[in-house]
Amino acid sequence: MSDWRPGQPLKIETERFIARSLTADDVNEDYVSWWNDPEIQQGFGNPPRGFTLESARQHVAKFNNKNNFHLGIFLKSTGKLIGFYAITVDHRQKVSKANLCIGDKSLWSKGTATEIAIAAMKIRFEEMGVEKIEGEIRGDNRASMAIYDKLGFKKEGTLRKQGIGPGGKRIDIHLYGLLKREWQERYGS
Ligand SMILES: CC(C)(COP(=O)(O)OP(=O)(O)OC[C@H]1O[C@@H](n2cnc3c(N)ncnc32)[C@H](O)[C@@H]1OP(=O)(O)O)[C@@H](O)C(=O)NCCC(=O)NCCS
């Protein structure tokens, strides 16, 4: 159990990482660079976003820790900020969505996203009353597809050529979903 209460900062701990509500003071050049990196933003189906330290701080300040959260992901061993996790929770529908960024590319394909995603799913299903977690992939993001498969999500459909991606190219949006019952069957809680 965490000690989170609505409106209070959220903290999630895993073996290697701490993910906690980011504050404007945590925003650094690394964080800003992830918003401006074509490869990272392509993962979200977006072009580079042109963030500055100031606009990044304003972005971080928008989250209320009630129905939206912006967690910084910190490496426990060094305290370094290595990514972020934006989570929204629709408390009325009991449905949640998230966007995960591992900004430090040296940690890609080492189970980083998977480790954090499992812990963030657990808190939503077991402490926030969420009944379904949705996943949305904009474009051909194979790593994200592999993660959803690995975590037991079902693919629910593809919205063909639904969005505009980097370079103005139309992209598919792939929809995934995991029900609480499926989570419990898989993770035994
Ligand atoms: C997508 C992202 C979160 C993945 O993070 P990660 O820490 O590398 O993820 P993990 O290591 O936990 O899992 C990645 C899985 O994808 C697989 N993978 C990576 N690239 C792949 C590719 N091109 N094709 C198929 N599978 C791929 C890895 O092998 C791994 O699966 P495995 O553990 O079964 O081997 C990270 O690359 C990232 O932040 N990208 C930029 C932003 C982004 O795309 N966010 C997600 C938006 S939906």
The ligand as an SDF file (V2000), in Angstrom:
LIG
                    3D

 48 50  0  0  0  0  0  0  0  0999 V2000
    8.5920    2.8480  -25.4580 C   0  0  0  0  0  0  0  0  0  0  0  0
    9.4610    2.9050  -24.2030 C   0  0  0  0  0  0  0  0  0  0  0  0
    8.6090    3.4490  -23.0360 C   0  0  0  0  0  0  0  0  0  0  0  0
    9.9650    1.5090  -23.8740 C   0  0  0  0  0  0  0  0  0  0  0  0
   10.7610    1.5640  -22.7090 O   0  0  0  0  0  0  0  0  0  0  0  0
   11.7620    0.3690  -22.3320 P   0  0  0  0  0  0  0  0  0  0  0  0
   12.2760    0.6330  -20.9720 O   0  0  0  0  0  0  0  0  0  0  0  0
   12.7380    0.1950  -23.4130 O   0  0  0  0  0  0  0  0  0  0  0  0
   10.7390   -0.8630  -22.3100 O   0  0  0  0  0  0  0  0  0  0  0  0
   11.0010   -2.3530  -21.7810 P   0  0  0  0  0  0  0  0  0  0  0  0
   12.4710   -2.6460  -21.8250 O   0  0  0  0  0  0  0  0  0  0  0  0
   10.2900   -2.5490  -20.4980 O   0  0  0  0  0  0  0  0  0  0  0  0
   10.2200   -3.2070  -22.8720 O   0  0  0  0  0  0  0  0  0  0  0  0
   10.4080   -2.9410  -24.2490 C   0  0  0  0  0  0  0  0  0  0  0  0
   10.0590   -4.1760  -25.0240 C   0  0  0  0  0  0  0  0  0  0  0  0
    9.9490   -3.8030  -26.3890 O   0  0  0  0  0  0  0  0  0  0  0  0
   10.7930   -4.6240  -27.1620 C   0  0  0  0  0  0  0  0  0  0  0  0
   11.1820   -3.8250  -28.3110 N   0  0  0  0  0  0  0  0  0  0  0  0
   11.9620   -2.7280  -28.3280 C   0  0  0  0  0  0  0  0  0  0  0  0
   12.0590   -2.2670  -29.5910 N   0  0  0  0  0  0  0  0  0  0  0  0
   11.3080   -3.0950  -30.3570 C   0  0  0  0  0  0  0  0  0  0  0  0
   11.0100   -3.1520  -31.7560 C   0  0  0  0  0  0  0  0  0  0  0  0
   11.4830   -2.2540  -32.6070 N   0  0  0  0  0  0  0  0  0  0  0  0
   10.1970   -4.1520  -32.2050 N   0  0  0  0  0  0  0  0  0  0  0  0
    9.6980   -5.0650  -31.3620 C   0  0  0  0  0  0  0  0  0  0  0  0
    9.9450   -5.0640  -30.0200 N   0  0  0  0  0  0  0  0  0  0  0  0
   10.7480   -4.0860  -29.5350 C   0  0  0  0  0  0  0  0  0  0  0  0
   11.9290   -4.9850  -26.2460 C   0  0  0  0  0  0  0  0  0  0  0  0
   12.5860   -6.1320  -26.6880 O   0  0  0  0  0  0  0  0  0  0  0  0
   11.1600   -5.2210  -24.9520 C   0  0  0  0  0  0  0  0  0  0  0  0
   10.4900   -6.4740  -24.9420 O   0  0  0  0  0  0  0  0  0  0  0  0
   11.1050   -7.7470  -24.1320 P   0  0  0  0  0  0  0  0  0  0  0  0
   11.3170   -7.3080  -22.7240 O   0  0  0  0  0  0  0  0  0  0  0  0
   10.0450   -8.7860  -24.2750 O   0  0  0  0  0  0  0  0  0  0  0  0
   12.3950   -8.0500  -24.8220 O   0  0  0  0  0  0  0  0  0  0  0  0
   10.7100    3.8210  -24.4150 C   0  0  0  0  0  0  0  0  0  0  0  0
   11.3950    3.3740  -25.5540 O   0  0  0  0  0  0  0  0  0  0  0  0
   10.3490    5.2710  -24.5940 C   0  0  0  0  0  0  0  0  0  0  0  0
   10.1860    6.0020  -23.6290 O   0  0  0  0  0  0  0  0  0  0  0  0
   10.2220    5.7100  -25.8760 N   0  0  0  0  0  0  0  0  0  0  0  0
    9.8920    7.0900  -26.1970 C   0  0  0  0  0  0  0  0  0  0  0  0
    8.4800    7.4840  -25.7570 C   0  0  0  0  0  0  0  0  0  0  0  0
    7.4300    6.4440  -26.0810 C   0  0  0  0  0  0  0  0  0  0  0  0
    7.4210    5.8610  -27.1560 O   0  0  0  0  0  0  0  0  0  0  0  0
    6.5250    6.2200  -25.1150 N   0  0  0  0  0  0  0  0  0  0  0  0
    5.4290    5.2880  -25.2640 C   0  0  0  0  0  0  0  0  0  0  0  0
    4.2850    5.9250  -25.9830 C   0  0  0  0  0  0  0  0  0  0  0  0
    2.9300    4.7850  -26.2320 S   0  0  0  0  0  0  0  0  0  0  0  0
  1  2  1  0
  2  3  1  0
  2  4  1  0
  2 36  1  0
  4  5  1  0
  5  6  1  0
  6  7  2  0
  6  8  1  0
  6  9  1  0
  9 10  1  0
 10 11  2  0
 10 12  1  0
 10 13  1  0
 13 14  1  0
 14 15  1  0
 15 16  1  0
 15 30  1  0
 16 17  1  0
 17 18  1  0
 17 28  1  0
 18 19  1  0
 18 27  1  0
 19 20  2  0
 20 21  1  0
 21 22  1  0
 21 27  2  0
 22 23  1  0
 22 24  2  0
 24 25  1  0
 25 26  2  0
 26 27  1  0
 28 29  1  0
 28 30  1  0
 30 31  1  0
 31 32  1  0
 32 33  2  0
 32 34  1  0
 32 35  1  0
 36 37  1  0
 36 38  1  0
 38 39  2  0
 38 40  1  0
 40 41  1  0
 41 42  1  0
 42 43  1  0
 43 44  2  0
 43 45  1  0
 45 46  1  0
 46 47  1  0
 47 48  1  0
M  END
$$$$
